[in-house]
């Protein structure tokens, strides 16, 4: 289907089902039950899952295929957001031109950054990209925000004000980002028994975009270009002596991943029309590295899983507080209850980073291939338990990934 | 007229004279061996031919065109392929993919943004790669990771990758270094077969005299960065200068 083989088609269908069904899948607990705080099916968070998924898919095209580890991809995310908000300010709240401009501007910006940074490889490349991103952050935070030339609105962040021109805006259209009149905040709530599910227009726009760019990523992975990128990672010397110029290959991968990041940034602004410099900070660049490694570097679905995993922890674990813990351990005798709460306390709320850090270490040590490797091992284990011979034969015919 | 003409090439590394005034003429469709004791400058010379090093003086002409100042990938696109001392292959990729890459490189040039069409649909390229794998007698290993093969197989694959580009000149840098006797003999047989079946010029750097004398049509002996003598194998054996500089030491 769509020019993909059976395995890739299955993968695409899985991603489609996951994204389209997310409002159900992420809300497994009734709204008023004690477990409801583990529900992640609210529009805001679902949008973030998908947007960071797009970001990570793009990052993986660079890092997973060529092995060039960029520590500056948040710069493209930020540039994308700023571009989109400028479209909102000057022309229209329609998200289509805004997101399109985000991709173009991020592409141009990554062309510049890649052209300079790709002169070096390994750790030097990483440091160059980091330096670039931090310079962009400084530019956005202070330099490009002065009374005479205010491009980024500095600390406050760029947002749409009532006196902005908005040339193509009319009163009939919603006063928020929209797609030809359909507000991105439009949400339909479905109540089923104790459960409630939110279907949000903005989320579904992001989900459709995710499926499209995931499909594009599959095509890139399976193309001669994708193979060349893996060859760059494997042996640049051999590439050079095989008549291949590695520089344009790495630059193309860099720009593609920059455009993915710009797309993610543009969508972020489309969901919530403001852009701040903190989006470009190096911690944000580090986050996408974590997502990719956690999910499975160089695999197709890994980055999406990693993005979902980290965003889930960030938003759900950080909301658990001591009161909630007391509720959980309430069945224990008083002293023991307090002791348990005391023990678990550092890992929740603001301590969610600690939990994430431990999980990250466990994954890297025991599952170097990330969550995807975990899934593969689980699959193999299940197959081995069900009729050993079938599983054995299947494993042998599986082509090496 | 030789296909490769090296004239008055010198190369210094600081105070060390690696090559001084080297002349070399490789004739088309011959196997030309370059031998010499350790430190004679064989590898430096080779690196000057493929664009890794630029000589201080002199000229290197391939088929009437200068290679000097060109990057390795450009020189390869001119028709020179190089086999390394330790096999340089794409270890993380499968054997089949290893074979596909040089064929794509030959067809599409140094760079082509070929990002949407699947490799599966490139029937012509796949067919060529399969044919070369059959020629190299490793079609049954096509799905293996290249890094997991034995050294002899890696060498065979590397030679196959170079041949699939149909180069006019194949450079071999000690192709049997560190190989067991059986693997060495296999490699000799493979190279003999290539020589017999293809329109190709081979320049080979080698330590192993057995390999040199079973393959070479002409031999250049390098010693301390200067060519001592260039002649046919039977004359090299008896040459007293060569004996003194090279064979004498090992005899």
Interface residues (C-beta under 8 A of the other chain):
Chain A: X3 X4 X5 X219 X220 X222 X223 X224 X225 X226 X227 X228 X230 X231 X233 X234 X235 X237 X238 X239 X240 X241 X242 X243 X244 X245 X248 X249 X252 X399 X400
Chain B: X50 X71 X72 X73 X74 X76 X77 X81 X82 X84 X88 X89 X90 X91 X92 X93 X94 X97 X100 X101 X102 X104 X105 X106 X108 X109 X110 X111 X112 X113 X114 X115 X116 X117 X118 X119 X120 X121 X122 X143 X144 X145 X161 X165
